[in-house]
Amino acid sequence: MNQPHVGFYVHYHGLGHKHRTEAILEHLELPSSVITSRIESLSWNGKRLQEVVGIACDIDNVSEPGKGRAADVSALHYAPLWTDNCTTRVAQYTAWLNQQRPAVVVVDVSVEISMLTRIASIPQIVMRQHGDRSDAPHLAAYEAAEALLAPFPESMEDDITPEWVREKTRYLHGFCRHEQTSISCQEARKQLGLDDKPTVVAMLGRGGASNAIHHLSAAAAATPGYRWIVVGLAAEDVQNAGVPTHHLQLTGWIDDPTLHLKAADVVVTAAGHNSVMEAGFHRCKMIAVAQERPFDEQLRKSIVLDREGLAVGLQDWPQASTWPELIEQASQLDSSRWDAIFVRDGARQAAEIIEDIAEESWTESGRTRQEHVTCSQTIQESMR
């Protein structure tokens, strides 16, 4: 093998980690593998992607006694006892590391995978996220990494981030999984069969926002002069909500919401990274509402967005009566402020950084990979 190999551990919650990885893989010029749980059977794209390896999921089939011991270890986020899936997961992942001998693994994201990777003597790059990551497990993962990748420019750094973390971070410009388009608002509305009525598009991803329909229903009722289109809520969330939805247009999941974003006067989105970047990529005037997430990820991002004038950032769903004022406030935003976020293609930047670190690691290690058979087949056999 005369080229370094790159591994990507991709977390299974929602699809944001997958989309980010695929955007990077589109530009990566080195052979690569994806390791994940639950989502390995989905279609994956990558220029030189060789395999997608499924490993056991650490949150499946966990007993109540085992779950009760999951937070015992201050250096880890999650380590339940007496859980076969966790034992199998560790064995499968380290078997893959031993067989593939990657030059570097990009961890997006898991402190436990990060620690295993370092213990196995494999260099890693840890993907950062917004949020309060000052806890011991996150800081240990950052220490264990060769570099940290922030999928946002330095201007979007949080004020609470320690200086040493900033110094280790390679900041990226924004990136989006869809192509930029010059289509106008009027043309987008024409293609969607919409008239000229002022339009709010609410975009919520698959990461979970089951209470959102209550707030959106109230928001639409409070702003009768606007058409509200809701993109992305699961049908069961809507059906189980028991609230009126006749004043909402519900599209369900749309893989490419570009036309809807272009048709909007204002976009309302959860303050998740990929949703925000997607709206920003299309220069939408937006209201970003923080959803409850571990480590206050979306809350901290909403603060940054508001600070930088990139969105009206809200730390929680507002009172229904405030929506007219919020929409007016969002309509006054200068969407050209997003130009500085998308100077370069952040996915291409990430690929270049990963290639440089992989090449350096490959050269310094003097290692050679064991002959690659089919690691995914080996792991699947171990699960039988």
Backbone torsions as a table, in degrees:
resi	resn	phi	psi	omega
1	MET	NA	119.1	-175.6
2	ASN	-107.8	15.1	177.3
3	GLN	-135.2	145.5	173.6
4	PRO	-68.2	153.6	179.7
5	HIS	-113.8	141.7	-178.2
6	VAL	-115.5	129.7	174.2
7	GLY	-103.4	147.2	175.4
8	PHE	-125.4	114.1	168.4
9	TYR	-87.3	125.5	-174.1
10	VAL	-120.8	119.7	-179.1
11	HIS	-67.6	153.6	-169.6
12	TYR	-99.1	-1.7	-178.3
13	HIS	-80.5	121.4	-176.1
14	GLY	65.8	-162.6	179.1
15	LEU	-120.8	2.5	-176.9
16	GLY	-62.8	-41.0	-179.9
17	HIS	-66.1	-39.0	177.6
18	LYS	-63.1	-48.3	-178.4
19	HIS	-61.7	-40.1	178.8
20	ARG	-64.1	-44.1	179.8
21	THR	-61.9	-44.4	-179.2
22	GLU	-64.0	-36.3	177.9
23	ALA	-61.9	-39.4	178.2
24	ILE	-70.8	-44.0	-178.8
25	LEU	-60.2	-27.9	179.0
26	GLU	-60.1	-26.2	-177.3
27	HIS	-109.3	-9.5	-174.6
28	LEU	-74.4	127.6	-176.2
29	GLU	-97.7	12.8	179.4
30	LEU	-115.0	151.4	176.0
31	PRO	-60.9	143.9	-171.7
32	SER	-145.9	160.6	175.1
33	SER	-132.9	151.1	171.3
34	VAL	-113.4	134.5	174.4
35	ILE	-119.8	129.0	-175.6
36	THR	-158.9	178.2	174.8
37	SER	-129.3	149.6	174.0
38	ARG	70.9	-36.4	-173.2
39	ILE	-109.3	13.1	-177.3
40	GLU	-66.8	-24.3	-177.2
41	SER	-83.0	-7.1	176.0
42	LEU	-68.9	164.0	176.0
43	SER	-74.1	129.9	-179.7
44	TRP	-120.9	142.2	-179.4
45	ASN	-121.3	140.4	177.3
46	GLY	-174.4	137.6	-175.4
47	LYS	-55.2	-44.8	-177.9
48	ARG	-127.0	31.8	177.9
49	LEU	-72.1	122.7	-175.8
50	GLN	-97.6	-30.8	-175.3
51	GLU	-159.7	152.3	170.3
52	VAL	-120.9	115.0	-171.9
53	VAL	-105.0	122.3	176.8
54	GLY	-91.7	131.0	174.3
55	ILE	-120.5	160.1	-176.9
56	ALA	-57.6	146.2	-177.8
57	CYS	-89.5	131.7	-173.3
58	ASP	-74.5	-11.2	-179.6
59	ILE	-107.2	5.1	178.0
60	ASP	-92.0	139.8	173.8
61	ASN	55.7	44.1	177.0
62	VAL	-96.4	124.6	-179.7
63	SER	-71.0	158.3	177.9
64	GLU	-61.6	-42.9	175.7
65	PRO	-61.1	-40.3	178.5
66	GLY	-65.9	-41.7	178.8
67	LYS	-61.9	-34.3	180.0
68	GLY	-66.1	-16.2	179.0
69	ARG	-105.9	7.6	-172.0
70	ALA	-66.6	-28.1	-175.6
71	ALA	-107.1	22.3	-178.3
72	ASP	-66.6	-29.9	-168.4
73	VAL	-101.8	116.7	-174.3
74	SER	-68.3	-19.5	-179.5
75	ALA	-85.5	-6.3	-178.1
76	LEU	-128.4	154.5	176.1
77	HIS	-82.9	-32.9	-167.9
78	TYR	-155.6	113.1	-179.5
79	ALA	-149.2	72.4	-179.7
80	PRO	-66.8	152.3	176.2
81	LEU	-95.3	160.9	171.8
82	TRP	58.1	37.4	-177.0
83	THR	-119.3	109.0	-177.0
84	ASP	-59.1	-38.7	-178.8
85	ASN	-60.1	-37.8	179.5
86	CYS	-69.0	-40.9	177.6
87	THR	-61.1	-45.3	179.5
88	THR	-65.2	-41.8	-178.8
89	ARG	-58.8	-47.4	-179.6
90	VAL	-62.6	-43.5	-180.0
91	ALA	-63.4	-42.6	-178.9
92	GLN	-66.5	-44.4	-177.4
93	TYR	-66.6	-46.3	-179.1
94	THR	-69.4	-29.5	174.2
95	ALA	-64.2	-40.6	177.7
96	TRP	-64.4	-43.9	177.5
97	LEU	-58.7	-43.3	-177.3
98	ASN	-66.9	-39.4	-177.5
99	GLN	-78.3	-43.1	-174.1
100	GLN	-84.1	-29.1	-177.8
101	ARG	46.2	59.3	-178.5
102	PRO	-65.2	150.0	176.0
103	ALA	-69.3	-31.9	177.8
104	VAL	-158.6	150.1	173.2
105	VAL	-118.0	131.0	174.0
106	VAL	-92.7	118.3	-175.6
107	VAL	-102.7	113.9	-176.4
108	ASP	-138.1	84.7	-9.2
109	VAL	-140.0	149.9	173.9
110	SER	-175.2	119.7	176.3
111	VAL	-61.9	-40.2	-177.6
112	GLU	-65.6	-41.6	175.7
113	ILE	-65.0	-38.5	178.0
114	SER	-60.1	-46.5	180.0
115	MET	-65.2	-42.2	177.4
116	LEU	-60.2	-40.7	-178.8
117	THR	-62.9	-44.9	-179.8
118	ARG	-67.7	-42.1	178.6
119	ILE	-61.6	-33.3	178.5
120	ALA	-79.3	3.3	174.2
121	SER	72.0	31.0	178.7
122	ILE	-111.3	127.6	176.6
123	PRO	-63.6	153.1	-178.1
124	GLN	-143.7	157.0	171.0
125	ILE	-118.6	126.7	-177.9
126	VAL	-103.0	128.9	177.0
127	MET	-79.4	127.4	177.8
128	ARG	-87.4	159.3	173.5
129	GLN	-137.9	158.4	172.8
130	HIS	-66.3	168.3	-178.8
131	GLY	121.3	169.6	177.4
132	ASP	-84.0	97.5	-175.9
133	ARG	-105.6	35.3	-176.8
134	SER	-86.7	1.5	179.0
135	ASP	-71.0	158.9	-175.6
136	ALA	-58.9	-43.2	-179.5
137	PRO	-61.5	-45.0	179.4
138	HIS	-62.3	-44.5	-178.2
139	LEU	-64.3	-36.0	177.0
140	ALA	-65.0	-41.5	177.8
141	ALA	-63.1	-40.7	178.4
142	TYR	-63.9	-39.4	177.6
143	GLU	-64.5	-35.4	-176.1
144	ALA	-74.7	-15.5	-173.8
145	ALA	-84.4	149.7	170.7
146	GLU	-71.1	-34.2	178.7
147	ALA	-158.0	160.4	174.6
148	LEU	-114.1	140.1	176.7
149	LEU	-111.3	125.2	174.2
150	ALA	-105.5	119.5	-178.5
151	PRO	-79.9	42.4	178.3
152	PHE	-158.9	154.9	179.7
153	PRO	-74.3	167.2	-175.6
154	GLU	-62.4	-26.5	178.6
155	SER	-63.1	-20.2	179.8
156	MET	-99.9	14.3	176.9
157	GLU	-68.5	147.5	-179.7
158	ASP	-83.8	142.3	-179.5
159	ASP	-61.5	-22.8	-175.4
160	ILE	-87.9	-2.3	-176.5
161	THR	-73.1	129.2	179.3
162	PRO	-61.1	151.3	-176.8
163	GLU	-61.8	-40.5	-177.6
164	TRP	-66.6	-30.4	175.8
165	VAL	-68.8	-42.0	177.3
166	ARG	-59.8	-42.3	-177.4
167	GLU	-66.0	-29.1	-179.6
168	LYS	-86.5	-8.2	-173.3
169	THR	-88.7	135.3	170.3
170	ARG	-101.4	112.3	-176.0
171	TYR	-85.0	141.8	-178.5
172	LEU	-117.1	152.8	167.7
173	HIS	-75.8	169.8	-176.3
174	GLY	-68.4	157.6	171.6
175	PHE	-149.4	156.5	-174.9
176	CYS	-138.2	146.7	-177.1
177	ARG	-77.7	-9.6	-179.5
178	HIS	-108.3	159.8	-178.8
179	GLU	-78.6	146.5	173.3
180	GLN	-68.3	146.5	179.5
181	THR	-138.6	147.3	-179.0
182	SER	-94.4	10.5	-177.7
183	ILE	-60.2	138.7	-178.9
184	SER	-83.0	165.9	176.2
185	CYS	-59.2	-44.1	-178.1
186	GLN	-62.9	-42.9	-179.9
187	GLU	-67.3	-39.9	178.2
188	ALA	-61.4	-42.5	179.1
189	ARG	-65.8	-37.5	178.9
190	LYS	-62.0	-44.2	-179.1
191	GLN	-67.0	-28.3	179.0
192	LEU	-89.2	-3.5	-179.5
193	GLY	73.9	31.0	-178.8
194	LEU	-103.4	149.3	174.3
195	ASP	-88.3	-165.6	-173.0
196	ASP	-89.1	8.9	178.9
197	LYS	-59.6	135.6	177.5
198	PRO	-52.1	138.0	-168.7
199	THR	-128.4	131.9	169.6
200	VAL	-109.5	128.1	175.0
201	VAL	-108.7	121.1	175.7
202	ALA	-99.2	122.7	-175.4
203	MET	-119.7	119.6	-179.0
204	LEU	-130.3	132.7	-175.1
205	GLY	-83.9	-171.0	-176.8
206	ARG	-88.4	2.5	-177.5
207	GLY	-74.7	-6.9	175.3
208	GLY	114.3	113.5	175.0
209	ALA	-156.0	52.9	-168.8
210	SER	-66.5	-22.7	179.8
211	ASN	-88.2	-2.1	-172.9
212	ALA	-64.4	-34.6	-175.2
213	ILE	-61.2	-32.8	176.9
214	HIS	-61.0	-47.4	-177.5
215	HIS	-70.2	-37.4	-179.7
216	LEU	-69.7	-37.3	176.4
217	SER	-61.5	-43.2	178.9
218	ALA	-67.7	-37.7	179.4
219	ALA	-64.2	-44.4	179.8
220	ALA	-64.7	-38.9	178.7
221	ALA	-64.8	-30.7	-178.4
222	ALA	-82.8	-10.4	-177.4
223	THR	-132.2	67.1	-174.3
224	PRO	-64.7	-15.6	178.5
225	GLY	-78.1	-3.5	-177.8
226	TYR	-116.9	145.0	168.1
227	ARG	-85.0	130.9	177.2
228	TRP	-110.9	121.6	175.7
229	ILE	-112.8	128.5	-177.9
230	VAL	-110.0	118.9	-178.7
231	VAL	-109.9	125.6	166.3
232	GLY	107.1	-16.0	179.3
233	LEU	-70.4	137.1	178.4
234	ALA	-68.4	145.8	-177.3
235	ALA	-58.5	-37.5	-178.2
236	GLU	-67.9	-31.3	176.9
237	ASP	-64.7	-40.1	-179.9
238	VAL	-69.8	-46.0	-176.9
239	GLN	-64.3	-36.1	-175.7
240	ASN	-84.0	-9.2	-173.3
241	ALA	-72.3	-36.2	-180.0
242	GLY	69.4	32.1	177.8
243	VAL	-121.3	156.5	179.1
244	PRO	-65.8	134.9	179.2
245	THR	-126.7	11.6	-176.1
246	HIS	-66.2	-21.5	-179.6
247	HIS	-96.4	12.7	176.3
248	LEU	-120.3	142.8	169.8
249	GLN	-99.0	115.8	-174.8
250	LEU	-103.5	117.4	-177.9
251	THR	-95.1	-17.4	-169.3
252	GLY	72.5	-164.1	-178.0
253	TRP	-72.4	132.4	174.4
254	ILE	-126.6	123.1	-175.6
255	ASP	-65.6	-37.0	179.2
256	ASP	-125.2	101.2	-176.5
257	PRO	-88.6	17.8	-173.4
258	THR	-54.3	-48.3	-177.8
259	LEU	-60.5	-40.8	-179.6
260	HIS	-67.0	-39.5	178.3
261	LEU	-64.8	-41.4	-179.9
262	LYS	-67.9	-28.2	-177.6
263	ALA	-81.5	-9.2	-172.1
264	ALA	-86.4	142.0	166.0
265	ASP	-78.1	-39.9	177.3
266	VAL	-140.4	140.5	176.1
267	VAL	-108.8	133.2	172.0
268	VAL	-108.5	124.0	-176.4
269	THR	-139.9	153.2	167.5
270	ALA	-63.0	153.7	-176.7
271	ALA	-85.9	35.9	174.0
272	GLY	-77.6	152.2	-170.2
273	HIS	-60.3	-51.7	-174.1
274	ASN	-68.2	-38.0	178.2
275	SER	-63.5	-44.5	-179.9
276	VAL	-64.1	-44.8	-178.7
277	MET	-66.9	-34.9	178.5
278	GLU	-64.5	-45.1	178.1
279	ALA	-66.9	-40.7	178.6
280	GLY	-65.5	-36.3	178.6
281	PHE	-58.0	-35.7	179.1
282	HIS	-94.3	11.2	174.8
283	ARG	59.2	42.0	178.5
284	CYS	-78.5	146.3	168.4
285	LYS	-85.1	121.3	-167.1
286	MET	-134.2	156.2	169.2
287	ILE	-113.5	118.7	-177.2
288	ALA	-106.4	115.4	-175.7
289	VAL	-104.8	120.3	-179.5
290	ALA	-68.2	128.6	171.2
291	GLN	-98.3	155.9	-179.2
292	GLU	-67.9	121.8	179.1
293	ARG	-140.2	156.4	175.9
294	PRO	-56.1	144.8	176.2
295	PHE	61.9	22.1	178.0
296	ASP	54.2	37.9	-175.2
297	GLU	-56.7	-52.7	-176.2
298	GLN	-75.2	-31.6	177.4
299	LEU	-61.1	-47.7	-179.8
300	ARG	-64.8	-37.6	179.0
301	LYS	-66.5	-39.2	179.5
302	SER	-62.0	-35.0	177.8
303	ILE	-65.8	-43.8	179.6
304	VAL	-64.0	-45.2	-179.1
305	LEU	-60.1	-43.4	179.7
306	ASP	-67.3	-41.7	179.3
307	ARG	-59.1	-40.0	-175.7
308	GLU	-88.4	0.3	-179.7
309	GLY	69.2	23.3	-179.5
310	LEU	-88.6	-21.6	-179.6
311	ALA	-161.5	163.9	165.0
312	VAL	-83.1	105.6	-175.6
313	GLY	-92.0	124.3	-179.4
314	LEU	-116.2	135.4	-178.0
315	GLN	-84.9	-5.6	176.1
316	ASP	-164.5	169.4	175.2
317	TRP	-63.1	134.6	-177.3
318	PRO	-84.4	170.1	171.4
319	GLN	-64.9	143.3	-176.1
320	ALA	-56.5	-36.8	-175.9
321	SER	-66.2	-16.2	-177.6
322	THR	-89.3	-6.2	-175.2
323	TRP	-62.2	-41.2	178.2
324	PRO	-57.1	-42.3	179.3
325	GLU	-68.0	-40.0	-179.9
326	LEU	-64.8	-42.0	178.6
327	ILE	-64.3	-40.8	177.1
328	GLU	-63.9	-41.2	177.9
329	GLN	-62.0	-43.7	179.6
330	ALA	-65.0	-37.3	-178.5
331	SER	-65.5	-18.5	179.6
332	GLN	-90.8	-3.2	179.2
333	LEU	-63.9	149.2	175.0
334	ASP	-93.2	98.6	-174.8
335	SER	-68.0	-14.1	177.6
336	SER	-69.0	-12.8	175.9
337	ARG	-62.1	-21.8	176.7
338	TRP	-72.5	-15.5	180.0
339	ASP	-58.1	-38.2	-179.2
340	ALA	-71.2	-19.0	179.2
341	ILE	-81.6	-26.7	-174.9
342	PHE	-116.5	39.6	178.2
343	VAL	-62.2	-46.0	176.3
344	ARG	-120.2	167.5	175.4
345	ASP	-79.3	108.8	-177.0
346	GLY	-62.5	-30.9	178.6
347	ALA	-67.0	-40.3	176.7
348	ARG	-66.2	-41.5	176.1
349	GLN	-57.7	-46.5	-179.6
350	ALA	-59.5	-44.9	179.5
351	ALA	-59.9	-41.7	179.8
352	GLU	-64.8	-41.6	178.6
353	ILE	-64.9	-44.8	179.5
354	ILE	-61.4	-43.1	178.6
355	GLU	-60.6	-44.5	-179.6
356	ASP	-62.1	-45.0	-179.2
357	ILE	-68.2	-38.7	178.4
358	ALA	-64.1	-44.8	179.2
359	GLU	-62.5	-43.1	179.4
360	GLU	-64.5	-44.2	178.8
361	SER	-62.8	-42.6	-179.9
362	TRP	-61.2	-42.0	-179.2
363	THR	-69.4	-45.0	-175.8
364	GLU	-71.2	-32.1	-172.4
365	SER	-73.8	-34.3	-174.0
366	GLY	68.0	12.9	-178.1
367	ARG	-84.0	157.2	167.7
368	THR	-127.2	146.9	179.1
369	ARG	-74.5	148.3	168.4
370	GLN	-65.6	154.4	179.9
371	GLU	-54.6	126.3	-176.2
372	HIS	-82.7	112.8	176.4
373	VAL	-87.4	-106.8	170.3
374	THR	-138.9	94.9	-174.1
375	CYS	-61.3	-38.0	-179.2
376	SER	-62.5	-36.8	178.7
377	GLN	-67.0	-41.8	179.4
378	THR	-59.7	-43.5	-178.7
379	ILE	-68.5	-41.6	178.5
380	GLN	-61.0	-37.9	179.0
381	GLU	-64.4	-33.7	-179.3
382	SER	-71.3	-16.2	-178.4
383	MET	-88.4	-9.7	-177.5
384	ARG	-76.4	NA	NA
